[in-house]
Amino acid sequence: MIDWQLLFYRSFNYFCYAIIAYVAVINSIYFFLTVMGFFTLRRYHARLTPEQQEALIRSPLLPEISVIAPAFNESVTVRESVKAMLKLRYPNLQVIVVNDGSRDDTLKILIDEFRLYRSARASMGPLPHKPIRGIYESRDPIRLLVVDKENGGKADSLNAGLDVARSPLVAAVDSDSLLEPDALLQAVKPFLEDPERMLACGGMIRVVNGCQVRNGRVTNISTSSSIIALFQSVEYIRAFLGGRVALSFMNSLLIISGAFGVFRRDAVLDSGGFAVKTVGEDMELVVRLHHQWRERRADYRIGYVAEPVCWTEVPESTRVLKRQRNRWQRGTVESISLHKGVLLRPKFGLVGLFAVPYFTLFEMFGPAVETLGYICTGLGLAVGIISREVAILFFTVSVLFGMVLSTSAVLLEEFTARRYPRTLDVARLVMVAIVENLGFKQLMTYWRTEGLIDGLKGKTGWGKMERKGFGTQPAARAS
Amino acid sequence: MNRDERIGRSLVYLQTLGTALAYVLAIFIADAFYVARHVRDSGMAFGYSFVLVQGGAVGLLFSLSIAIKAVRYSQERRWERLRPLILEKALASLSGSGGTAEMAVFARRNPMEVDRCVAELLACVEGEAHGRLAQMAAGLGLLERWKEQYRSTVRSKRMTAVSRLAQLHSDAAIPTLILALEDPDDEIRLEASRALIRSSGEKEIEAVFHAATRDSLLVRAVLAEALRPHAATVSRSALPAALANADAKIVRTALEIVRAWGRSLPLPATEPLLRHPDAGVRAAALSVLPLLPNPRRHEAEILGLLSDPDESVRVAAVGVSGKLRLASAAGPLRTCLEQGPAMVTVAAAYALAKIGPEGCRALEEQVLASRTRPAAAALEALEQVRSGRMLLAGL
């Protein structure tokens, strides 16, 4: 006769061991990536000096670049961000703003501000996208194109921009982000160092909340007074200075943030452009590039440089943050599902054997396993299978590990970029790096689990992101 | 991937592995020598050791983050305090009114600050005073220290050494700078190259050009600017040698540097370059044609290259035809406009617009013929030329 109680106890025990093993592996990988990021940055982190920048700006050898900024209902920020883009220090630059059928007065603001006229220019690229209603150019001597098209989403707008662009390099940016004046020069550096192999390169995204912004430039860097924004500041530093640097070092980077990435236009056109049916078009494109180029056994690189900085506004309300994280998680699910053929296939090298399995097991299913871990611990405690001592120990180990990773990320920031000039800001970041593991991280895990479920169900849609606009930073909150 | 790159990458992997091992070892040591003695259950003891080491790591990282900031702050304060004193002694020593002995004492007690101060002075002093300052640096043992520092495996140390040596403008620094042309790091090679260019010695300039033709586009672009004032020197023997090189990549990069200079230079034997088997060389040779004296003598070759099998060569030939306003190219350009891929079509439309009335007539006919892509390109080019925006179009 089956002893059901014994079977339950044994199964539960094995399950707990599996969860502990999972947590041990995921933490070891995070630790490994952070440490590798640290040594990579120590060895390779170098920004272009002012003299080199001057020489490059004068050089006709610098490749032309088109900055493509999709804009949907961006009337609050579009004027300032386009002005900032036009002021970027790059000699051979064209700005292409794609108005994705905005329902507000985004197009009118652009037409009035930049004295636009409807030009005879036409899109000549091969990518499909929603119909273009008109292409506008400025009467002033500025290299600005505004593509007005029917609403089709961010990926569709990027494809329209790619079709209109003619430069060898394109930078995909969010129109509500602010690029540092030398961001393009710094981002182009890997393409100059290795023009034949480099396909795409991402830059560092930093949190603008709390900083002072004047005329589209961040003039005073400071941490935000909002705890939610502060949590995200640490999160961004950890992700961009730890994980991405290490993955880029191994040529296995799977995400170039949609807020700022530079791509070789021919490679993107060749791969079919941005996927319109996904909410994670940034990740999907990068995974697809890896997939296709490794399939062809071609020598290529997809990189990340910590120096080019793009400032972005992060949500300060839990409601908007929840929507954003849900979308990111769905994006991961879609990208991995679309390219599951890469998983564990030796011919895809480290991408197939490490990066994609890591993303599948830990980034995609990680939140669900973590949530399950919390539930099981609670359940085990309730029925007396797990002692209180073991539960507390398990929780403490996990939380402390999170703290080690977060504080090392802040330390990494101090070793490399040193963006925060005041000791007080660094102290706040370190404090937040410790505190974020006591609630915020668990909340994120829960939202991401919801995102995973929505992704597996095939839910689509972006959700609304509310903006304050840069001109008022760090003024009062948006209503 | 070259040898240095491989070594660099292996070092990163080894350092990462070493750190991870040290972390695990710390947990085992904490377990064996402390926790296991106090906790009976071995699993729990190991868990506590984990917590202990992690807690220690958080504390260490926290303290390090704050300490680094604090140390940097105090170093800056120290530098601000010492800088005027060192400057005063250095200037007194330079003007011959004493201070040499005090400088030597300062250099012994505050080597980093003296090093930094001398480097700062070297960067802003010229002429005779610069020479005396360089002598003083040698006298204080800084020259030898910088040469020694260049042997370091740490990139930042080598970089500092090369930039200090570069500021010396001294013959004694040249061997180290020439050695630095082979450094695995881009920035160091650049710094050394620019220092050698400043020395204005023909051999050194040729060495830099030679290195530039073999380096990355980044280094080439920066060095091309630095070499621009010495274009005549380079074109005497180094440039012809590079153009005659059997390696197509070197020929291409040499031509790219010439294009970057944007100066009229007597290039030896352009015809073989236009007929070169490497498409990149043909395209690069076309792009420098407008810089040559009497470029129209290559009209026949340009017209021939308008139907080159390689797209990049055709785009370059179309561009040159427009720039030189070759009326004889109107026919082939029209073919390019009608039959070429997108980039060739657009370039041909702009080239026809540049040619003048004859080209514009061809474009108007295309617009009326309404074949989608050529017509769109023609209309765009006509609008750009008639609104005076051709320069902005960048084609």
Chai-1 contact restraints between the chains, C-beta under 6 A:
chainA,res_idxA,chainB,res_idxB,connection_type,confidence,min_distance_angstrom,max_distance_angstrom,comment,restraint_id
A,V35,B,T16,contact,1.0,0.0,6.0,A-B,restraint_1
A,V35,B,T19,contact,1.0,0.0,6.0,A-B,restraint_2
A,M36,B,T16,contact,1.0,0.0,6.0,A-B,restraint_3
A,F39,B,V12,contact,1.0,0.0,6.0,A-B,restraint_4
A,F39,B,Q15,contact,1.0,0.0,6.0,A-B,restraint_5
A,F39,B,T16,contact,1.0,0.0,6.0,A-B,restraint_6
A,T40,B,V12,contact,1.0,0.0,6.0,A-B,restraint_7
A,A46,B,E187,contact,1.0,0.0,6.0,A-B,restraint_8
A,Q52,B,V222,contact,1.0,0.0,6.0,A-B,restraint_9
A,A55,B,V222,contact,1.0,0.0,6.0,A-B,restraint_10
A,A55,B,E225,contact,1.0,0.0,6.0,A-B,restraint_11
A,L56,B,A221,contact,1.0,0.0,6.0,A-B,restraint_12
A,R58,B,E225,contact,1.0,0.0,6.0,A-B,restraint_13
A,S59,B,A221,contact,1.0,0.0,6.0,A-B,restraint_14
A,S59,B,E225,contact,1.0,0.0,6.0,A-B,restraint_15
A,S59,B,A260,contact,1.0,0.0,6.0,A-B,restraint_16
A,P60,B,A260,contact,1.0,0.0,6.0,A-B,restraint_17
A,L61,B,A221,contact,1.0,0.0,6.0,A-B,restraint_18
A,L61,B,E256,contact,1.0,0.0,6.0,A-B,restraint_19
A,L61,B,A260,contact,1.0,0.0,6.0,A-B,restraint_20
A,A120,B,L379,contact,1.0,0.0,6.0,A-B,restraint_21
A,A120,B,E380,contact,1.0,0.0,6.0,A-B,restraint_22
A,A120,B,E383,contact,1.0,0.0,6.0,A-B,restraint_23
A,R121,B,E380,contact,1.0,0.0,6.0,A-B,restraint_24
A,A122,B,A376,contact,1.0,0.0,6.0,A-B,restraint_25
A,M124,B,A342,contact,1.0,0.0,6.0,A-B,restraint_26
A,R143,B,L392,contact,1.0,0.0,6.0,A-B,restraint_27
A,L192,B,L217,contact,1.0,0.0,6.0,A-B,restraint_28
A,L192,B,L218,contact,1.0,0.0,6.0,A-B,restraint_29
A,E193,B,S216,contact,1.0,0.0,6.0,A-B,restraint_30
A,E193,B,L218,contact,1.0,0.0,6.0,A-B,restraint_31
A,P195,B,L217,contact,1.0,0.0,6.0,A-B,restraint_32
A,L393,B,G47,contact,1.0,0.0,6.0,A-B,restraint_33
A,T396,B,V51,contact,1.0,0.0,6.0,A-B,restraint_34
A,V397,B,F50,contact,1.0,0.0,6.0,A-B,restraint_35
A,V397,B,V51,contact,1.0,0.0,6.0,A-B,restraint_36
A,L400,B,Q54,contact,1.0,0.0,6.0,A-B,restraint_37
A,F401,B,Q54,contact,1.0,0.0,6.0,A-B,restraint_38
A,M403,B,V58,contact,1.0,0.0,6.0,A-B,restraint_39
A,V404,B,Q54,contact,1.0,0.0,6.0,A-B,restraint_40
A,V404,B,A57,contact,1.0,0.0,6.0,A-B,restraint_41
A,V404,B,V58,contact,1.0,0.0,6.0,A-B,restraint_42
A,T407,B,V58,contact,1.0,0.0,6.0,A-B,restraint_43
A,T407,B,L61,contact,1.0,0.0,6.0,A-B,restraint_44
A,T407,B,F62,contact,1.0,0.0,6.0,A-B,restraint_45
A,S408,B,L61,contact,1.0,0.0,6.0,A-B,restraint_46
A,V410,B,S65,contact,1.0,0.0,6.0,A-B,restraint_47
A,L411,B,L61,contact,1.0,0.0,6.0,A-B,restraint_48
A,L411,B,L64,contact,1.0,0.0,6.0,A-B,restraint_49
A,L411,B,S65,contact,1.0,0.0,6.0,A-B,restraint_50
A,E414,B,S65,contact,1.0,0.0,6.0,A-B,restraint_51
A,E414,B,I68,contact,1.0,0.0,6.0,A-B,restraint_52
A,T423,B,K69,contact,1.0,0.0,6.0,A-B,restraint_53
A,V426,B,S65,contact,1.0,0.0,6.0,A-B,restraint_54
A,V426,B,K69,contact,1.0,0.0,6.0,A-B,restraint_55
A,V430,B,F62,contact,1.0,0.0,6.0,A-B,restraint_56
A,V430,B,S65,contact,1.0,0.0,6.0,A-B,restraint_57
